[in-house]
Amino acid sequence: MSPSLILGCLWVFTSAIVAMLPMRRQYAPGIALLFAAPALIGVIWWEHGVWVGLAALFAFVSMFRNPLRYLWKRLRGEKPELPK
């Protein structure tokens, strides 16, 4: 197994652990994971091809759908609600 896939698996496990934290403690590690994901997905795509890269992208979008939805609304000029 390649190092990029191992890092991808560790990223998924780390994301699952961060999701179990209370909401106020999720922000810092969640932002770090959110910004690390595109680089990791790019490396996976480069090393393993389109289908594996698309699978990694799909996994990322499915796990970070709410933060991505929030960022999308902010980019469109809307004011999304934050969870309490």
VOFI-360252 format. One record per residue: residue number from 1; residue in one letter; x, y, z of N, C-alpha, C in turn. Coordinates in pm, 1 decimal, decimal comma. Layout:
<recs>
+-----+-----+----------+----------+----------+----------+----------+----------+----------+----------+----------+
|   n | res |      n.X |      n.Y |      n.Z |     ca.X |     ca.Y |     ca.Z |      c.X |      c.Y |      c.Z |
+-----+-----+----------+----------+----------+----------+----------+----------+----------+----------+----------+
| NUM |   A |        X |        Y |        Z |        X |        Y |        Z |        X |        Y |        Z |
...
+-----+-----+----------+----------+----------+----------+----------+----------+----------+----------+----------+
</recs>
This chain:
<recs>
+-----+-----+----------+----------+----------+----------+----------+----------+----------+----------+----------+
|   n | res |      n.X |      n.Y |      n.Z |     ca.X |     ca.Y |     ca.Z |      c.X |      c.Y |      c.Z |
+-----+-----+----------+----------+----------+----------+----------+----------+----------+----------+----------+
|   1 |   M |     85,5 |   -117,2 |      0,0 |      0,0 |      0,0 |      0,0 |     90,4 |    124,0 |      0,0 |
|   2 |   S |     47,7 |    225,0 |    -70,9 |    129,9 |    344,8 |    -85,9 |    116,0 |    438,2 |     34,7 |
|   3 |   P |    215,5 |    522,5 |     56,5 |    208,3 |    617,5 |    168,2 |     89,5 |    713,4 |    158,3 |
|   4 |   S |     50,9 |    750,8 |     36,3 |    -61,8 |    843,7 |     23,1 |   -193,0 |    779,5 |     68,0 |
|   5 |   L |   -211,8 |    651,3 |     39,8 |   -333,4 |    583,1 |     85,0 |   -332,5 |    561,3 |    236,2 |
|   6 |   I |   -215,0 |    535,5 |    291,7 |   -204,0 |    521,8 |    437,0 |   -237,5 |    655,5 |    504,0 |
|   7 |   L |   -184,3 |    765,6 |    449,6 |   -216,9 |    897,5 |    503,7 |   -365,7 |    928,6 |    486,9 |
|   8 |   G |   -423,2 |    885,1 |    375,9 |   -566,1 |    903,9 |    355,3 |   -648,5 |    829,8 |    459,8 |
|   9 |   C |   -609,2 |    707,2 |    490,7 |   -678,9 |    630,4 |    594,9 |   -663,1 |    697,1 |    731,9 |
|  10 |   L |   -543,4 |    744,7 |    761,7 |   -522,6 |    815,8 |    888,4 |   -605,0 |    943,6 |    893,6 |
|  11 |   W |   -618,7 |   1011,6 |    779,5 |   -701,1 |   1131,9 |    774,2 |   -847,3 |   1098,2 |    806,3 |
|  12 |   V |   -896,9 |    988,0 |    752,9 |  -1035,3 |    946,3 |    778,3 |  -1054,5 |    913,5 |    926,2 |
|  13 |   F |   -963,1 |    837,8 |    985,0 |   -974,1 |    804,4 |   1127,1 |   -966,6 |    929,7 |   1214,2 |
|  14 |   T |   -875,9 |   1021,2 |   1179,1 |   -864,7 |   1145,7 |   1254,0 |   -992,7 |   1227,8 |   1243,4 |
|  15 |   S |  -1052,2 |   1231,8 |   1125,8 |  -1178,5 |   1303,9 |   1107,3 |  -1289,7 |   1242,9 |   1191,5 |
|  16 |   A |  -1293,0 |   1111,4 |   1199,6 |  -1395,2 |   1045,0 |   1280,9 |  -1375,4 |   1076,7 |   1429,1 |
|  17 |   I |  -1251,2 |   1082,1 |   1473,5 |  -1223,2 |   1115,6 |   1613,5 |  -1261,4 |   1260,7 |   1642,2 |
|  18 |   V |  -1227,5 |   1350,5 |   1550,7 |  -1263,0 |   1491,8 |   1568,9 |  -1414,9 |   1508,7 |   1572,3 |
|  19 |   A |  -1486,7 |   1431,4 |   1494,2 |  -1633,2 |   1440,7 |   1492,1 |  -1694,6 |   1401,3 |   1626,0 |
|  20 |   M |  -1624,2 |   1321,9 |   1704,1 |  -1675,8 |   1280,4 |   1834,7 |  -1652,4 |   1384,7 |   1944,1 |
|  21 |   L |  -1571,0 |   1484,9 |   1915,9 |  -1544,0 |   1589,8 |   2013,7 |  -1665,2 |   1681,5 |   2027,3 |
|  22 |   P |  -1675,9 |   1751,8 |   2139,5 |  -1781,6 |   1853,4 |   2150,2 |  -1762,8 |   1960,0 |   2041,4 |
|  23 |   M |  -1871,2 |   2021,3 |   2000,1 |  -1868,0 |   2113,7 |   1886,4 |  -1764,8 |   2224,9 |   1905,0 |
|  24 |   R |  -1753,1 |   2279,7 |   2023,8 |  -1659,8 |   2390,7 |   2044,5 |  -1514,4 |   2346,4 |   2030,2 |
|  25 |   R |  -1487,2 |   2217,8 |   2042,7 |  -1350,0 |   2166,8 |   2029,0 |  -1321,6 |   2110,8 |   1889,9 |
|  26 |   Q |  -1419,5 |   2112,2 |   1802,1 |  -1400,9 |   2058,7 |   1667,2 |  -1340,2 |   2159,2 |   1570,8 |
|  27 |   Y |  -1350,2 |   2288,5 |   1599,3 |  -1315,0 |   2389,0 |   1499,2 |  -1168,9 |   2383,8 |   1456,5 |
|  28 |   A |  -1074,8 |   2391,8 |   1547,7 |   -932,9 |   2398,0 |   1510,2 |   -887,2 |   2272,1 |   1436,1 |
|  29 |   P |   -909,9 |   2151,4 |   1491,1 |   -866,2 |   2034,6 |   1414,9 |   -946,8 |   2015,5 |   1286,2 |
|  30 |   G |  -1073,8 |   2055,3 |   1288,2 |  -1156,1 |   2042,9 |   1167,8 |  -1106,2 |   2131,0 |   1055,3 |
|  31 |   I |  -1066,0 |   2253,7 |   1088,9 |  -1011,4 |   2344,8 |    987,4 |   -880,7 |   2288,8 |    932,1 |
|  32 |   A |   -796,2 |   2234,6 |   1018,8 |   -670,1 |   2175,4 |    972,5 |   -696,9 |   2058,5 |    877,2 |
|  33 |   L |   -792,0 |   1974,1 |    912,7 |   -827,0 |   1862,5 |    825,2 |   -888,4 |   1910,8 |    694,5 |
|  34 |   L |   -969,1 |   2014,0 |    701,7 |  -1033,3 |   2069,4 |    582,9 |   -930,6 |   2123,6 |    484,3 |
|  35 |   F |   -826,6 |   2190,0 |    534,5 |   -724,2 |   2245,8 |    445,9 |   -621,3 |   2142,2 |    401,0 |
|  36 |   A |   -602,1 |   2035,6 |    477,0 |   -507,7 |   1931,1 |    438,0 |   -565,8 |   1838,6 |    331,3 |
|  37 |   A |   -696,6 |   1828,0 |    326,6 |   -762,4 |   1732,1 |    237,6 |   -733,0 |   1754,6 |     89,1 |
|  38 |   P |   -740,9 |   1877,2 |     35,1 |   -715,6 |   1892,1 |   -109,0 |   -576,8 |   1845,7 |   -151,8 |
|  39 |   A |   -475,3 |   1874,8 |    -71,0 |   -340,4 |   1829,1 |   -105,3 |   -332,1 |   1677,0 |   -102,7 |
|  40 |   L |   -390,7 |   1617,4 |     -0,6 |   -388,8 |   1471,2 |     10,5 |   -466,4 |   1406,4 |   -103,9 |
|  41 |   I |   -581,3 |   1461,9 |   -136,8 |   -660,0 |   1407,9 |   -248,5 |   -583,4 |   1423,7 |   -379,3 |
|  42 |   G |   -514,6 |   1536,0 |   -396,7 |   -434,1 |   1556,0 |   -517,4 |   -323,2 |   1453,6 |   -531,6 |
|  43 |   V |   -256,3 |   1422,5 |   -421,6 |   -148,6 |   1322,2 |   -426,1 |   -206,5 |   1183,4 |   -455,7 |
|  44 |   I |   -317,5 |   1151,6 |   -392,4 |   -381,7 |   1022,5 |   -419,0 |   -422,7 |   1013,8 |   -566,0 |
|  45 |   W |   -481,1 |   1121,5 |   -618,6 |   -523,9 |   1125,5 |   -757,9 |   -402,9 |   1105,9 |   -850,1 |
|  46 |   W |   -292,6 |   1174,4 |   -819,8 |   -172,7 |   1168,0 |   -902,6 |   -112,5 |   1027,0 |   -903,2 |
|  47 |   E |   -105,7 |    964,5 |   -787,7 |    -40,9 |    834,2 |   -777,0 |   -128,4 |    717,7 |   -823,2 |
|  48 |   H |   -260,2 |    728,4 |   -806,3 |   -346,0 |    612,6 |   -827,9 |   -450,0 |    629,7 |   -937,0 |
|  49 |   G |   -460,1 |    747,5 |   -994,7 |   -548,9 |    766,4 |  -1107,7 |   -682,8 |    829,1 |  -1070,6 |
|  50 |   V |   -763,4 |    843,1 |  -1175,2 |   -888,5 |    917,6 |  -1164,8 |   -988,2 |    851,5 |  -1071,5 |
|  51 |   W |  -1008,2 |    721,8 |  -1081,5 |  -1114,4 |    656,0 |  -1004,4 |  -1086,5 |    655,7 |   -855,4 |
|  52 |   V |   -964,1 |    630,7 |   -818,8 |   -928,6 |    633,7 |   -676,9 |   -933,0 |    777,7 |   -625,7 |
|  53 |   G |   -889,0 |    872,8 |   -709,0 |   -897,0 |   1013,2 |   -671,8 |  -1040,6 |   1059,6 |   -653,5 |
|  54 |   L |  -1130,1 |   1015,6 |   -741,4 |  -1271,4 |   1050,2 |   -726,9 |  -1331,6 |    986,9 |   -600,9 |
|  55 |   A |  -1290,1 |    865,6 |   -569,0 |  -1337,7 |    802,0 |   -445,7 |  -1291,4 |    881,0 |   -323,7 |
|  56 |   A |  -1167,1 |    928,1 |   -325,4 |  -1116,0 |   1008,9 |   -214,8 |  -1191,4 |   1142,2 |   -206,6 |
|  57 |   L |  -1219,0 |   1202,6 |   -320,5 |  -1294,5 |   1327,8 |   -322,2 |  -1436,5 |   1307,5 |   -270,0 |
|  58 |   F |  -1499,9 |   1198,7 |   -310,0 |  -1634,2 |   1168,3 |   -261,9 |  -1634,8 |   1146,8 |   -110,6 |
|  59 |   A |  -1534,9 |   1075,6 |    -59,4 |  -1525,7 |   1053,9 |     85,3 |  -1507,9 |   1186,2 |    158,6 |
|  60 |   F |  -1425,3 |   1273,6 |    105,2 |  -1404,1 |   1404,8 |    167,1 |  -1532,4 |   1486,5 |    169,7 |
|  61 |   V |  -1601,7 |   1492,5 |     57,5 |  -1724,4 |   1572,2 |     49,5 |  -1832,5 |   1513,7 |    140,3 |
|  62 |   S |  -1840,0 |   1382,0 |    149,6 |  -1942,5 |   1322,5 |    235,1 |  -1914,2 |   1346,8 |    383,1 |
|  63 |   M |  -1787,0 |   1350,1 |    422,4 |  -1753,5 |   1371,8 |    562,9 |  -1759,7 |   1518,5 |    601,8 |
|  64 |   F |  -1732,8 |   1608,7 |    509,4 |  -1728,3 |   1751,5 |    539,4 |  -1841,5 |   1826,7 |    469,7 |
|  65 |   R |  -1956,2 |   1762,5 |    453,2 |  -2065,6 |   1826,1 |    380,1 |  -2118,5 |   1949,8 |    450,7 |
|  66 |   N |  -2129,6 |   1947,6 |    582,2 |  -2182,1 |   2065,3 |    652,5 |  -2084,9 |   2183,4 |    650,7 |
|  67 |   P |  -1956,0 |   2165,1 |    679,1 |  -1864,7 |   2279,1 |    666,5 |  -1855,1 |   2331,3 |    523,4 |
|  68 |   L |  -1859,7 |   2242,2 |    424,9 |  -1854,8 |   2286,7 |    286,5 |  -1981,7 |   2362,0 |    248,4 |
|  69 |   R |  -2095,3 |   2316,3 |    298,6 |  -2221,0 |   2387,1 |    273,8 |  -2216,3 |   2526,5 |    337,6 |
|  70 |   Y |  -2162,8 |   2535,7 |    458,1 |  -2148,7 |   2664,2 |    526,0 |  -2059,0 |   2758,2 |    444,8 |
|  71 |   L |  -1942,3 |   2708,8 |    400,1 |  -1851,4 |   2792,2 |    321,8 |  -1914,5 |   2835,1 |    189,4 |
|  72 |   W |  -1989,9 |   2746,2 |    126,9 |  -2056,0 |   2778,5 |      1,8 |  -2157,0 |   2891,9 |     21,8 |
|  73 |   K |  -2235,1 |   2884,8 |    128,9 |  -2332,0 |   2990,9 |    156,5 |  -2261,8 |   3122,8 |    186,1 |
|  74 |   R |  -2151,2 |   3117,3 |    258,9 |  -2075,6 |   3239,4 |    288,3 |  -2020,4 |   3301,4 |    160,9 |
|  75 |   L |  -1971,9 |   3217,4 |     68,4 |  -1919,2 |   3268,7 |    -57,8 |  -2028,0 |   3332,7 |   -143,2 |
|  76 |   R |  -2151,1 |   3282,9 |   -129,8 |  -2263,0 |   3338,1 |   -205,9 |  -2322,8 |   3461,7 |   -140,2 |
|  77 |   G |  -2272,2 |   3500,2 |    -23,4 |  -2319,9 |   3619,9 |     44,0 |  -2434,3 |   3597,4 |    140,7 |
|  78 |   E |  -2472,6 |   3473,4 |    163,6 |  -2578,4 |   3443,6 |    258,8 |  -2521,7 |   3439,0 |    399,7 |
|  79 |   K |  -2608,8 |   3441,5 |    498,9 |  -2565,5 |   3431,8 |    638,4 |  -2616,2 |   3301,7 |    697,1 |
|  80 |   P |  -2535,3 |   3194,4 |    687,2 |  -2578,9 |   3065,4 |    743,0 |  -2573,1 |   3066,0 |    894,8 |
|  81 |   E |  -2655,3 |   2980,9 |    954,4 |  -2657,4 |   2969,5 |   1100,1 |  -2545,6 |   2876,3 |   1147,1 |
|  82 |   L |  -2485,7 |   2912,3 |   1258,5 |  -2385,6 |   2827,0 |   1320,8 |  -2452,6 |   2739,3 |   1424,6 |
|  83 |   P |  -2408,3 |   2613,1 |   1436,9 |  -2463,5 |   2528,9 |   1543,7 |  -2418,7 |   2579,3 |   1680,6 |
|  84 |   K |  -2498,5 |   2552,0 |   1780,3 |  -2466,1 |   2598,9 |   1915,1 |  -2387,1 |   2499,2 |   1993,7 |
+-----+-----+----------+----------+----------+----------+----------+----------+----------+----------+----------+
</recs>
